[in-house]
């Protein structure tokens, strides 16, 4: 049975992208799209929704107010925040209210896919099982490192599927570029891996704080993701490629 998802987003274009992304991830189905917190509350009261993709900035009841009201009402729907709000207060509030993940706009499909796949495999599956959770399962759910593992070393581990050697190669290409702003295609031209793989590494570097990303809209065609190295980028990357 698919996980039923409600998209709560007042921007039609963003909602369209989110729904398109959602349809690319196996095991999920879009149960509907609403533009306000009030509409979301009504739909959640009328239908059984497993997961809500929730924006924060909306007219009327904003996302955090809706999330707070749902928790007070005892709603069991899980929440993934998808918002341009990147301030500490919003993020802290969302996590305190039980959001299982938080995506900052703009983001790439790889990060969206990771959020939904992680939710399905690590959260939804465990919380739906009838047997009591083991400590190992609970640690996985709460994203704690395995017992005995050094916390500092754990923080430097790369996500599954990424290797230090390839990361170093991509970082070398970035450092050799003659212009500070670059696209996925700029890296793909010099990398011995596929464009899809390059995008995974760039998404990781963005999430790690090494890169900043902006969307460039041309006159025609798809939007282009443009990247720049952050002020702390060099310091952060060194923790992954030479800090072990």
N, CA and C of each residue as an Amber inpcrd file, in Angstrom:
protein
   732
   0.8440000  -1.1990000   0.0000000   0.0000000   0.0000000   0.0000000
   0.8780000   1.2460000   0.0000000   0.5450000   2.1810000  -0.8720000
   1.3290000   3.4070000  -0.9770000   1.1040000   4.3330000   0.2080000
   2.1060000   5.1420000   0.4960000   2.0170000   6.1710000   1.5310000
   1.2840000   7.3690000   0.9420000   0.1990000   7.7740000   1.5720000
  -0.6230000   8.8700000   1.0550000  -0.0700000  10.2160000   1.5270000
   0.1550000  11.1120000   0.5710000   0.8300000  12.3790000   0.8500000
  -0.0650000  13.5620000   0.4890000  -0.1250000  14.5270000   1.3800000
  -0.8260000  15.7820000   1.1310000   0.2060000  16.8820000   0.9530000
   0.1020000  17.6300000  -0.1400000   1.0010000  18.7590000  -0.4000000
   0.3030000  20.0390000   0.0420000   0.9360000  20.7730000   0.9410000
   0.3860000  22.0450000   1.4270000   1.3400000  23.1410000   0.9870000
   0.9820000  23.8480000  -0.0830000   1.8800000  24.8180000  -0.7190000
   1.0480000  25.8360000  -1.4860000   1.2570000  27.1420000  -1.1930000
   0.4370000  28.1660000  -1.8360000   0.9540000  28.5960000  -3.2020000
   2.1740000  28.2210000  -3.5590000   2.7340000  28.5620000  -4.8680000
   2.4420000  27.4240000  -5.8420000   1.6020000  27.6490000  -6.8650000
   1.2270000  26.5660000  -7.7880000   2.4200000  25.9290000  -8.4970000
   3.4240000  26.7290000  -8.8610000   4.5770000  26.1780000  -9.5600000
   5.3840000  25.2610000  -8.6550000   5.5930000  25.6870000  -7.3970000
   6.3300000  24.8530000  -6.4460000   5.5490000  23.5770000  -6.1590000
   4.2320000  23.7080000  -6.0020000   3.3950000  22.5260000  -5.7480000
   3.4800000  21.5480000  -6.9160000   3.5320000  22.0780000  -8.1270000
   3.6330000  21.2350000  -9.3170000   4.9510000  20.4730000  -9.3210000
   6.0480000  21.1850000  -8.9840000   7.3550000  20.5350000  -8.9060000
   7.3560000  19.4580000  -7.8250000   6.7950000  19.7760000  -6.6530000
   6.7680000  18.8160000  -5.5520000   5.9740000  17.5610000  -5.9190000
   4.8670000  17.7650000  -6.6030000   4.0550000  16.6110000  -7.0190000
   4.8090000  15.7880000  -8.0700000   5.4510000  16.4680000  -8.9960000
   6.2450000  15.7610000 -10.0150000   7.3580000  14.9540000  -9.3650000
   8.0600000  15.5610000  -8.4150000   9.1120000  14.8460000  -7.6930000
   8.5280000  13.6440000  -6.9450000   7.3940000  13.8680000  -6.2900000
   6.7580000  12.8180000  -5.4980000   6.4300000  11.6030000  -6.3550000
   5.9750000  11.8560000  -7.5740000   5.5920000  10.7660000  -8.4650000
   6.7830000   9.9610000  -8.9560000   7.9950000  10.4920000  -8.7600000
   9.1990000   9.7730000  -9.1720000   9.7000000   8.8100000  -8.1010000
   9.1390000   8.9030000  -6.8890000   9.6040000   8.0890000  -5.7700000
   8.6180000   6.9500000  -5.5390000   9.0950000   5.7410000  -5.6110000
   8.2390000   4.5650000  -5.4770000   7.6770000   4.4450000  -4.0590000
   6.4170000   4.0830000  -3.9940000   5.7970000   3.8350000  -2.7000000
   4.9790000   4.9930000  -2.1620000   4.8530000   6.0710000  -2.9450000
   4.1080000   7.2390000  -2.4940000   3.0290000   7.6030000  -3.5220000
   1.9570000   8.2070000  -3.0400000   0.9350000   8.7360000  -3.9400000
   0.4110000  10.0530000  -3.3890000   0.1200000  10.9670000  -4.2880000
  -0.3830000  12.2760000  -3.8820000  -1.8780000  12.1760000  -3.6220000
  -2.2720000  12.4530000  -2.3850000  -3.6840000  12.4070000  -2.0180000
  -4.3840000  13.7340000  -2.2640000  -3.5940000  14.7850000  -2.5350000
  -4.1950000  16.0800000  -2.7970000  -3.2190000  17.2190000  -2.6010000
  -3.6490000  18.3990000  -3.0430000  -2.8530000  19.6170000  -2.8980000
  -3.7740000  20.7390000  -2.4140000  -3.3620000  21.4200000  -1.3520000
  -4.1230000  22.5610000  -0.8340000  -3.1770000  23.7410000  -0.6650000
  -3.7420000  24.9320000  -0.6140000  -2.9310000  26.1480000  -0.6050000
  -2.9200000  26.8850000   0.7250000  -3.7260000  26.4480000   1.6820000
  -3.7810000  27.1410000   2.9740000  -3.7930000  26.1350000   4.1160000
  -3.4360000  26.6130000   5.3040000  -3.4750000  25.7760000   6.4840000
  -4.8870000  25.3440000   6.8250000  -5.8560000  26.2320000   6.5820000
  -7.2460000  25.9090000   6.8820000  -7.7390000  24.7580000   6.0080000
  -7.3900000  24.7980000   4.7060000  -7.7830000  23.7160000   3.8030000
  -7.1090000  22.4060000   4.2020000  -5.8560000  22.5060000   4.6120000
  -5.1250000  21.3080000   5.0250000  -5.7700000  20.6660000   6.2440000
  -6.1580000  21.4920000   7.2220000  -6.7820000  20.9750000   8.4390000
  -8.0830000  20.2460000   8.1210000  -8.8680000  20.8140000   7.2080000
 -10.1290000  20.1740000   6.8300000  -9.8890000  18.8280000   6.1420000
  -8.9220000  18.8120000   5.2290000  -8.6530000  17.5730000   4.4860000
  -8.1000000  16.4870000   5.4060000  -7.2600000  16.8890000   6.3540000
  -6.6950000  15.9180000   7.2870000  -7.7760000  15.3440000   8.2140000
  -8.8090000  16.1400000   8.4630000  -9.9120000  15.6650000   9.3000000
 -10.8260000  14.7090000   8.5350000 -10.8360000  14.8580000   7.2020000
 -11.7440000  14.0670000   6.3770000 -11.0990000  12.8200000   5.7970000
  -9.7830000  12.8420000   5.5870000  -9.1090000  11.7210000   4.9470000
  -7.9680000  11.1930000   5.8170000  -7.5890000   9.9550000   5.5530000
  -6.4450000   9.3700000   6.2380000  -5.1860000   9.6850000   5.4450000
  -4.3790000  10.5980000   5.9710000  -3.1490000  11.0340000   5.3120000
  -1.9640000  10.5550000   6.1440000  -0.9830000   9.9580000   5.4820000
   0.1990000   9.4730000   6.1950000   1.2500000  10.5580000   6.3720000
   1.4600000  11.3550000   5.3210000   2.5660000  12.3120000   5.3050000
   2.1180000  13.6310000   4.6920000   2.5520000  14.7350000   5.2960000
   2.2470000  16.0710000   4.7830000   3.5500000  16.7580000   4.3910000
   3.6150000  17.2370000   3.1520000   4.7230000  18.0840000   2.7060000
   4.2670000  19.5170000   2.9310000   4.8200000  20.1690000   3.9390000
   4.2400000  21.4030000   4.4750000   5.1440000  22.6110000   4.2920000
   4.5930000  23.6350000   3.6480000   5.2790000  24.9260000   3.5490000
   5.0380000  25.7080000   4.8390000   5.8930000  26.6680000   5.1230000
   5.6980000  27.5070000   6.3120000   5.0360000  28.8240000   5.9490000
   5.5650000  29.4960000   4.9320000   5.0330000  30.8030000   4.5550000
   3.7660000  30.6410000   3.7190000   2.6100000  30.8560000   4.3530000
   1.3220000  30.7700000   3.6590000   0.3870000  31.8330000   4.2220000
  -0.5830000  32.2790000   3.4180000  -1.5560000  33.2460000   3.9420000
  -2.4330000  32.6020000   5.0040000  -2.8760000  33.3940000   5.9720000
  -3.7060000  32.8590000   7.0340000  -2.8710000  32.0420000   7.9980000
  -3.3110000  30.8250000   8.2760000  -2.5830000  29.9400000   9.1800000
  -1.2970000  29.4620000   8.5120000  -0.1460000  29.8090000   9.0890000
   1.1010000  29.3690000   8.4560000   1.4090000  27.9220000   8.8410000
   2.4760000  27.3870000   8.2480000   2.7860000  25.9810000   8.4330000
   3.0670000  25.5910000   9.8750000   3.8000000  26.4180000  10.5960000
   4.1210000  26.0980000  11.9840000   2.8770000  26.1510000  12.8730000
   1.9970000  27.1040000  12.5990000   0.7460000  27.1720000  13.3540000
  -0.1120000  25.9480000  13.0870000  -0.1480000  25.5150000  11.8200000
  -0.9050000  24.3150000  11.4730000  -0.3120000  23.0870000  12.1590000
   1.0030000  22.9680000  12.1150000   1.6720000  21.8250000  12.7390000
   1.3900000  21.7830000  14.2330000   1.4500000  22.9350000  14.8870000
   1.1600000  23.0060000  16.3180000  -0.2770000  22.5840000  16.6080000
  -1.2260000  23.0560000  15.7870000  -2.6310000  22.7090000  15.9870000
  -2.8680000  21.2150000  15.7780000  -2.2040000  20.6410000  14.7830000
  -2.3660000  19.2090000  14.5200000  -1.8770000  18.3760000  15.6930000
  -0.7620000  18.7920000  16.2810000  -0.2320000  18.0380000  17.4210000
  -1.1640000  18.1610000  18.6340000  -1.7260000  19.3550000  18.8220000
  -2.6540000  19.5420000  19.9400000  -3.9060000  18.6890000  19.7610000
  -4.3030000  18.4830000  18.5080000  -5.4960000  17.6970000  18.2040000
  -5.2150000  16.1960000  18.1770000  -3.9510000  15.8300000  18.3250000
  -3.5930000  14.4170000  18.3360000  -3.4370000  13.7950000  16.9700000
  -3.2620000  14.6110000  15.9320000  -3.0750000  14.0780000  14.5840000
  -1.8080000  13.2360000  14.5120000  -1.9070000  12.0960000  13.8260000
  -0.7540000  11.2080000  13.6830000  -0.0630000  11.3650000  12.3340000
  -0.5050000  12.2960000  11.5160000   0.1340000  12.5160000  10.2180000
   1.5740000  12.9950000  10.4240000   2.4920000  12.4150000   9.6850000
   3.8860000  12.8420000   9.7590000   4.0940000  14.0590000   8.8600000
   5.1000000  14.8590000   9.2190000   5.3190000  16.1310000   8.5280000
   6.7580000  16.2310000   8.0250000   6.9040000  16.5910000   6.7620000
   8.1940000  17.0260000   6.2290000   8.0290000  18.4760000   5.8020000
   8.8090000  19.3610000   6.4000000   8.7400000  20.7770000   6.0470000
   9.5000000  21.0130000   4.7390000   8.8690000  21.7350000   3.8180000
   9.5260000  22.1750000   2.5890000   9.2980000  23.6770000   2.5030000
  10.3140000  24.4610000   2.8160000  10.1160000  25.9050000   2.9780000
  11.3910000  26.6790000   2.6900000  11.2050000  27.9510000   2.3610000
  12.3470000  28.8550000   2.2060000  12.8200000  29.3710000   3.5550000
  12.0780000  29.0970000   4.6130000  12.4520000  29.5610000   5.9500000
  13.6800000  28.7870000   6.4360000  14.7940000  29.4880000   6.5800000
  16.0380000  28.8440000   7.0070000  16.5550000  29.3960000   8.3290000
  15.7300000  30.1900000   9.0180000  16.1560000  30.7560000  10.2980000
  16.0940000  29.6910000  11.3860000  16.9560000  29.8390000  12.3740000
  17.0560000  28.8520000  13.4520000  15.7440000  28.6670000  14.2060000
  15.0120000  29.7670000  14.4060000  13.7710000  29.6860000  15.1850000
  12.7400000  28.8000000  14.4950000  12.5800000  28.9690000  13.1770000
  11.5990000  28.1640000  12.4380000  11.9890000  26.7000000  12.4230000
  13.2730000  26.4410000  12.1810000  13.7440000  25.0580000  12.1200000
  13.5960000  24.3860000  13.4810000  14.0120000  25.0830000  14.5370000
  13.9030000  24.5180000  15.8830000  12.4400000  24.2280000  16.2330000
  11.5500000  25.1740000  15.9270000  10.1330000  25.0010000  16.2450000
   9.5630000  23.8030000  15.5020000   9.8880000  23.6760000  14.2210000
   9.3760000  22.5740000  13.4130000   9.8320000  21.2290000  13.9710000
  11.1070000  21.1400000  14.3460000  11.6310000  19.8860000  14.8910000
  11.0300000  19.5840000  16.2590000  10.8380000  20.6270000  17.0700000
  10.2260000  20.4260000  18.3820000   8.7960000  19.9060000  18.2540000
   8.1160000  20.2960000  17.1660000   6.7390000  19.8680000  16.9500000
   6.6620000  18.5320000  16.2220000   7.8270000  17.9340000  15.9620000
   7.8270000  16.5700000  15.4400000   8.0060000  16.4020000  13.9520000
   8.4290000  17.4460000  13.2310000   8.7160000  17.2750000  11.8020000
   9.8180000  16.2350000  11.6410000   9.6360000  15.2960000  10.7060000
  10.6060000  14.2170000  10.5470000  11.7570000  14.6060000   9.6110000
  11.5860000  15.6890000   8.8600000  12.6660000  16.1910000   8.0080000
  12.3510000  17.6350000   7.6410000  13.3740000  18.3270000   7.1320000
  13.2280000  19.7540000   6.8270000  14.0450000  20.0530000   5.5770000
  13.3820000  20.4370000   4.4930000  14.0530000  20.7770000   3.2360000
  13.9470000  22.2790000   3.0210000  15.0870000  22.9070000   2.7750000
  15.1230000  24.3480000   2.5330000  15.0980000  24.6080000   1.0300000
  14.1440000  25.4110000   0.5830000  14.0650000  25.7780000  -0.8390000
  15.2140000  26.7290000  -1.1920000  15.7580000  26.6460000  -2.3900000
  15.5060000  25.5950000  -3.3850000  16.3260000  24.3510000  -3.0810000
  15.8640000  23.2230000  -3.5410000  16.5830000  21.9700000  -3.3100000
  16.5310000  21.1570000  -4.5970000  17.3760000  20.1510000  -4.6700000
  17.4000000  19.2940000  -5.8400000  16.6260000  18.0060000  -5.5680000
  16.3110000  17.2970000  -6.6320000  15.5300000  16.0710000  -6.5090000
  16.2260000  15.0510000  -5.6180000  17.5600000  14.9910000  -5.6860000
  18.2950000  14.0030000  -4.8890000  18.0020000  14.1670000  -3.4030000
  17.9160000  15.4030000  -2.9290000  17.6180000  15.6460000  -1.5040000
  16.1670000  15.2880000  -1.1910000  15.2580000  15.6270000  -2.1040000
  13.8460000  15.2840000  -1.9330000  13.6820000  13.7710000  -1.8740000
  14.3290000  13.0870000  -2.7970000  14.2500000  11.6240000  -2.8450000
  14.8190000  11.0060000  -1.5700000  15.9280000  11.5610000  -1.0850000
  16.5350000  11.0470000   0.1410000  15.5930000  11.2220000   1.3340000
  14.8930000  12.3570000   1.3760000  13.9600000  12.6160000   2.4760000
  12.8260000  11.6000000   2.4800000  12.2350000  11.3530000   1.3080000
  11.1080000  10.4350000   1.2440000  11.5430000   8.9820000   1.4250000
  12.6540000   8.6190000   0.8280000  13.1360000   7.2480000   0.9660000
  13.5240000   6.9600000   2.4120000  14.2200000   7.9150000   3.0370000
  14.5850000   7.7600000   4.4350000  13.3580000   7.6520000   5.3190000
  12.3580000   8.4630000   5.0380000  11.1150000   8.4150000   5.8130000
  10.4470000   7.0510000   5.6680000  10.3580000   6.5690000   4.4340000
   9.6740000   5.2950000   4.1800000  10.4040000   4.1190000   4.8250000
  11.7220000   4.0950000   4.6950000  12.4910000   2.9260000   5.1260000
  12.8860000   2.9770000   6.6020000  13.1180000   4.1900000   7.1230000
  13.6560000   4.2940000   8.4720000  12.6220000   4.7500000   9.5010000
  11.5840000   5.4130000   9.0710000  10.6140000   5.9450000  10.0320000
   9.2660000   5.2520000   9.8950000   8.6690000   5.3560000   8.7290000
   7.3330000   4.8100000   8.5100000   7.2940000   3.3150000   8.7830000
   8.2700000   2.5860000   8.2320000   8.2810000   1.1280000   8.3830000
   8.4240000   0.7100000   9.8410000   9.3250000   1.3820000  10.5660000
   9.5520000   1.0200000  11.9670000   8.3580000   1.3700000  12.8490000
   7.7600000   2.5340000  12.6020000   6.6500000   2.9630000  13.4480000
   5.3690000   2.1830000  13.1720000   5.3070000   1.5340000  12.0120000
   4.1100000   0.7640000  11.6750000   4.1900000  -0.6770000  12.1700000
   5.3860000  -1.1380000  12.5230000   5.5000000  -2.5160000  12.9650000
   4.8830000  -2.6880000  14.3530000   4.3350000  -3.8610000  14.6050000
   3.6540000  -4.1110000  15.8750000   4.6190000  -4.5150000  16.9820000
   5.7590000  -5.1100000  16.6190000   6.7140000  -5.5520000  17.6230000
   7.4140000  -4.3550000  18.2690000   7.8220000  -4.4880000  19.5410000
   8.5830000  -3.4220000  20.2030000   9.8980000  -3.1530000  19.4640000
  10.3450000  -1.9170000  19.4900000  11.5920000  -1.5560000  18.8180000
  12.7870000  -1.9660000  19.6740000  13.8450000  -2.3900000  19.0090000
  15.1030000  -2.6450000  19.6970000  15.8530000  -1.3280000  19.8380000
  16.8790000  -1.3050000  20.6710000  17.6790000  -0.0940000  20.8200000
  18.3410000   0.2730000  19.4980000  18.7870000  -0.7430000  18.7470000
  19.4260000  -0.4870000  17.4490000  18.4550000   0.1640000  16.4800000
  17.2130000  -0.3140000  16.4520000  16.2020000   0.2840000  15.5810000
  15.8790000   1.7050000  16.0140000  15.7830000   1.9140000  17.3180000
  15.4870000   3.2480000  17.8360000  16.6290000   4.2170000  17.5270000
  17.8710000   3.7550000  17.6530000  19.0200000   4.6000000  17.3270000
  18.9870000   5.0040000  15.8520000  18.6050000   4.0560000  15.0030000
  18.4970000   4.3460000  13.5710000  17.4020000   5.3660000  13.3160000
  16.2870000   5.1990000  14.0200000  15.1580000   6.1120000  13.8690000
  15.5310000   7.5200000  14.2980000  16.2990000   7.6220000  15.3920000
  16.7030000   8.9130000  15.9320000  18.0230000   9.4120000  15.3640000
  18.5870000   8.6420000  14.4250000  19.8300000   9.0050000  13.7430000
  21.0010000   9.1470000  14.7080000  21.0540000   8.2990000  15.7380000
  22.1960000   8.2570000  16.6390000  23.2230000   7.2840000  16.0980000
  24.5150000   7.5430000  16.2990000  25.5300000   6.5870000  15.8580000
  25.4810000   5.3150000  16.6850000  26.0070000   4.2390000  16.1140000
  26.0410000   2.9610000  16.8240000  26.9130000   3.0840000  18.0570000
  26.6140000   2.3020000  19.0930000  27.3660000   2.3680000  20.3300000
  28.8430000   2.1170000  20.1230000  29.6810000   2.9210000  20.7930000
  31.1260000   2.7530000  20.6960000  31.7550000   3.5410000  19.5690000
  30.9650000   4.1240000  18.6860000  31.5280000   4.8750000  17.5730000
  31.8170000   6.2930000  18.0180000  32.9740000   6.7790000  17.6980000
  33.3620000   8.1280000  18.0850000  32.4540000   9.1470000  17.4150000
  31.8650000  10.0460000  18.2060000  30.8820000  10.9930000  17.6730000
  31.4880000  11.9180000  16.6420000  32.6910000  12.3700000  16.8720000
  33.3120000  13.2800000  15.9250000  33.5640000  12.5900000  14.6000000
  34.0350000  11.3170000  14.6600000  34.2810000  10.5800000  13.4280000
  32.9800000  10.3090000  12.6970000  31.9280000   9.9980000  13.4520000
  30.6430000   9.7100000  12.8330000  30.1320000  10.8990000  12.0400000
  30.3730000  12.0990000  12.5400000  29.8780000  13.2930000  11.8650000
  30.5490000  13.5020000  10.5140000  31.6850000  12.8280000  10.2780000
  32.4210000  13.0240000   9.0360000  32.1330000  11.9380000   8.0100000
  31.3070000  10.9740000   8.3530000  31.0040000   9.9150000   7.4060000
  30.1760000  10.4480000   6.2390000  30.4920000   9.9680000   5.0440000
  29.7270000  10.3530000   3.8640000  28.4390000   9.5450000   3.7880000
  27.4050000  10.0920000   3.1530000  26.1690000   9.3250000   2.9780000
  26.4290000   8.0650000   2.1630000  25.5650000   7.0950000   2.3250000
  25.6830000   5.8440000   1.5940000  25.6710000   6.1080000   0.0910000
  26.6000000   5.4920000  -0.6250000  26.6730000   5.6560000  -2.0750000
  27.6890000   6.6790000  -2.5260000  28.2140000   7.4850000  -1.6000000
  29.2410000   8.4690000  -1.9360000  30.5920000   7.9810000  -1.4170000
  31.6500000   8.2660000  -2.1760000  32.9930000   7.8550000  -1.7670000
  33.8920000   9.0730000  -1.6260000  34.8700000   8.9390000  -0.7380000
  35.7810000  10.0500000  -0.4880000  36.6060000  10.3700000  -1.7280000
  37.0150000   9.3380000  -2.4690000  37.8370000   9.5580000  -3.6590000
  37.1090000  10.3680000  -4.7200000  35.8520000  10.0070000  -4.9740000
  35.0690000  10.7440000  -5.9780000  34.7710000  12.1550000  -5.4960000
  34.4870000  12.2980000  -4.2050000  34.2450000  13.6220000  -3.6460000
  35.4720000  14.5100000  -3.8260000  36.6330000  13.9490000  -3.5800000
  37.8670000  14.7000000  -3.7490000  38.0500000  15.1120000  -5.1990000
  37.7110000  14.2090000  -6.1310000  37.8260000  14.5320000  -7.5490000
  36.9170000  15.6730000  -7.9620000  35.6830000  15.6540000  -7.4780000
  34.7320000  16.7170000  -7.8060000  35.1720000  18.0380000  -7.1770000
  35.6630000  17.9740000  -5.9530000  36.1370000  19.1950000  -5.3000000
  37.3310000  19.7840000  -6.0520000  38.1840000  18.9290000  -6.5790000
  39.3400000  19.4030000  -7.3520000  38.8770000  20.1340000  -8.6100000
  37.8450000  19.5900000  -9.2620000  37.3010000  20.2500000 -10.4580000
  36.7410000  21.6200000 -10.0920000  36.0100000  21.6880000  -8.9710000
  35.4440000  22.9630000  -8.5270000  36.5540000  23.9880000  -8.2790000
  37.6250000  23.5540000  -7.6330000  38.7260000  24.4620000  -7.3140000
  39.4490000  24.9510000  -8.5650000  39.4060000  24.1860000  -9.6380000
  40.1040000  24.5500000 -10.8700000  39.2770000  25.4360000 -11.7940000
  38.0040000  25.5970000 -11.4820000  37.1510000  26.4430000 -12.3230000
  37.6260000  27.8940000 -12.2740000  37.5180000  28.5770000 -13.3900000
  37.9990000  29.9540000 -13.4790000  36.9260000  30.9640000 -13.1140000
  35.7170000  30.4880000 -12.8440000  34.6300000  31.3960000 -12.4580000
  33.9890000  30.8800000 -11.1770000  33.5560000  31.7650000 -10.2720000
  33.0500000  31.3510000  -8.9540000  31.6650000  30.7040000  -8.9870000
  30.8940000  31.0010000 -10.0330000  29.5420000  30.4530000 -10.1410000
  29.5500000  29.3690000 -11.2120000  29.0350000  28.2020000 -10.8820000
  29.1010000  27.1020000 -11.8330000  27.8340000  26.2610000 -11.7780000
  27.6320000  25.4650000 -12.8100000  26.4520000  24.6020000 -12.9100000
  26.8710000  23.1370000 -12.8410000  25.8830000  22.2640000 -12.8040000
  26.1580000  20.8250000 -12.8180000  26.9340000  20.4440000 -14.0650000
  26.5710000  21.0540000 -15.1950000  27.2270000  20.7380000 -16.4690000
  28.7050000  21.1100000 -16.4380000  29.0530000  22.1870000 -15.7330000
  30.4620000  22.5860000 -15.6330000  31.2830000  21.4930000 -14.9600000
  30.7050000  20.8360000 -13.9610000  31.4180000  19.7740000 -13.2510000
  31.4000000  18.4820000 -14.0650000  30.2590000  18.1800000 -14.6710000
  30.1210000  16.9510000 -15.4480000  31.1380000  16.8930000 -16.5860000
  31.4570000  18.0600000 -17.1680000  32.3870000  18.1090000 -18.2970000
  33.7690000  17.5690000 -17.9400000  34.1480000  17.6890000 -16.6700000
  35.4780000  17.2300000 -16.2780000  35.4780000  16.0340000 -15.3550000
  34.2800000  15.5030000 -15.0380000  34.1920000  14.3860000 -14.0940000
  34.0080000  13.0590000 -14.8210000  34.6380000  11.9960000 -14.3430000
  34.5260000  10.6850000 -14.9930000  33.3070000   9.8920000 -14.5230000
  32.2820000  10.5820000 -14.0520000  31.0620000   9.9190000 -13.5970000
  29.8710000  10.5670000 -14.2800000  28.7040000   9.9530000 -14.1560000
  27.5120000  10.4360000 -14.8400000  27.0120000  11.7520000 -14.2610000
  26.1760000  12.4160000 -15.0290000  25.5850000  13.6790000 -14.5890000
  24.7310000  13.4630000 -13.3360000  23.9980000  12.3450000 -13.2980000
  23.1600000  12.0450000 -12.1300000  24.0190000  11.8940000 -10.8770000
  25.1690000  11.2090000 -11.0260000  26.0610000  11.0300000  -9.8820000
  26.6550000  12.3570000  -9.4310000  27.0110000  13.2040000 -10.3940000
  27.5510000  14.5220000 -10.0610000  26.5250000  15.3060000  -9.2490000
  25.2760000  15.2430000  -9.6460000  24.2360000  15.9760000  -8.9330000
  24.0820000  15.4850000  -7.4920000  24.2780000  14.1910000  -7.2720000
  24.2080000  13.6520000  -5.9100000  25.3090000  14.2520000  -5.0390000
  26.5140000  14.3510000  -5.5990000  27.6190000  14.9140000  -4.8290000
  27.4080000  16.4010000  -4.5810000  26.9030000  17.1300000  -5.5760000
  26.6510000  18.5540000  -5.3930000  25.5410000  18.7720000  -4.3680000
  24.5350000  17.9050000  -4.3720000  23.4610000  18.0050000  -3.3750000
  24.0140000  17.7730000  -1.9750000  24.9190000  16.8090000  -1.8480000
  25.5430000  16.5630000  -0.5470000  26.3550000  17.7780000  -0.1000000
  27.1450000  18.3520000  -1.0060000  27.9700000  19.5090000  -0.6600000
  27.1070000  20.7010000  -0.2590000  25.9620000  20.8460000  -0.8890000
  25.0440000  21.9190000  -0.5070000  24.4970000  21.6790000   0.8940000
  24.0370000  20.4560000   1.1490000  23.4790000  20.1430000   2.4700000
  24.5320000  20.2580000   3.5630000  25.8010000  19.9800000   3.2240000
  26.8870000  20.0490000   4.2080000  27.3320000  21.4790000   4.4760000
  26.8510000  22.4280000   3.6800000  27.2410000  23.8270000   3.8700000
  28.4590000  24.2380000   3.0790000  28.9320000  23.3570000   2.1860000
  30.1030000  23.6880000   1.3640000  29.7040000  24.5870000   0.2070000
  28.5220000  24.3430000  -0.3480000  28.0400000  25.0960000  -1.5020000
  26.7200000  25.7930000  -1.1880000  26.4960000  26.8920000  -1.8950000
  25.1910000  27.5360000  -1.9140000  24.6010000  27.3250000  -3.3030000
  23.2840000  27.2160000  -3.3890000  22.6480000  26.9770000  -4.6740000
  21.5610000  28.0020000  -4.9450000  21.4900000  28.4490000  -6.1810000
  20.4230000  29.3250000  -6.6340000  19.8800000  28.7740000  -7.9430000
  18.6290000  29.0660000  -8.2290000  18.0310000  28.6240000  -9.4830000
  18.0410000  29.7890000 -10.4600000  18.5850000  29.5500000 -11.6510000
  18.6380000  30.5600000 -12.6990000  17.5930000  30.2260000 -13.7490000
  16.6930000  31.1670000 -14.0010000  15.6400000  30.9500000 -14.9910000
  16.0080000  31.6760000 -16.2810000  16.2040000  30.9010000 -17.3430000
  16.5090000  31.4880000 -18.6420000  15.2410000  31.8150000 -19.3970000
  15.4070000  32.3090000 -20.6060000  14.2540000  32.6750000 -21.4240000
  13.4630000  31.4410000 -21.8390000  14.1780000  30.3540000 -22.1230000
  13.5200000  29.1190000 -22.5260000  14.1760000  27.9510000 -21.7950000
  13.4960000  26.8210000 -21.8020000  14.0830000  25.6220000 -21.2260000
  13.9040000  25.5290000 -19.7290000  14.5200000  24.5010000 -19.1440000
  14.3920000  24.2490000 -17.7190000  15.2420000  25.2100000 -16.8950000
  14.8730000  25.4060000 -15.6240000  15.7250000  26.2230000 -14.7480000
  17.0630000  25.5340000 -14.5240000  18.1220000  26.3140000 -14.3290000
  19.4660000  25.7850000 -14.1560000  19.9000000  26.0300000 -12.7130000
  20.4350000  25.0080000 -12.0640000  20.9290000  25.1410000 -10.7000000
  22.3690000  25.6630000 -10.7590000  22.6050000  26.7980000 -10.1110000
  23.9190000  27.4220000 -10.0970000  24.4880000  27.3730000  -8.6780000
  25.7820000  27.0850000  -8.5850000  26.4190000  26.8770000  -7.2840000
  27.5750000  27.8530000  -7.0670000  27.8120000  28.1780000  -5.8010000
  28.9990000  28.9260000  -5.3850000  29.5010000  28.3040000  -4.0890000
  30.8000000  28.4100000  -3.8530000  31.3890000  27.8920000  -2.6160000
  31.1220000  28.8850000  -1.4870000  30.6850000  28.3980000  -0.3380000
  30.4020000  29.2690000   0.7980000  31.7040000  29.7360000   1.4500000
  31.5800000  30.7170000   2.3340000  32.7580000  31.2470000   3.0200000
  33.4560000  30.1730000   3.8520000  32.6680000  29.2570000   4.3920000
  33.2370000  28.1830000   5.2160000  33.4390000  26.8890000   4.4320000
  33.2250000  26.9510000   3.1210000  33.2620000  25.7510000   2.3020000
  34.5550000  24.9720000   2.3770000  35.6880000  25.6710000   2.2880000
  36.9830000  24.9900000   2.3230000  37.2150000  24.2890000   3.6560000
  36.8260000  24.9380000   4.7260000  37.0100000  24.3480000   6.0550000
  36.1430000  23.1060000   6.2280000  34.9020000  23.1780000   5.7260000
  33.9810000  22.0510000   5.8810000  34.4190000  20.8630000   5.0410000
  34.7900000  21.1130000   3.7880000  35.1630000  20.0040000   2.9040000
  36.3820000  19.2570000   3.4180000  37.2950000  19.9750000   4.0650000
  38.5010000  19.3190000   4.5790000  38.1880000  18.2780000   5.6380000
  37.0570000  18.4180000   6.3070000  36.6620000  17.4490000   7.3260000
  36.2580000  16.1220000   6.7050000  35.8730000  16.1750000   5.4210000
  35.4180000  14.9780000   4.7410000  36.5040000  14.3090000   3.9060000
  37.4470000  15.1040000   3.3860000  38.4340000  14.5220000   2.4820000
  39.8310000  14.4040000   3.0890000  40.0400000  14.9820000   4.2610000
  41.3730000  14.8440000   4.8650000  41.3250000  14.8260000   6.3760000
  40.1350000  14.7740000   6.9490000  40.0300000  14.8720000   8.4110000
  39.7920000  13.5560000   9.0990000  39.9940000  12.4400000   8.4340000
  39.7390000  11.1370000   9.0560000  40.9190000  10.6740000   9.8720000
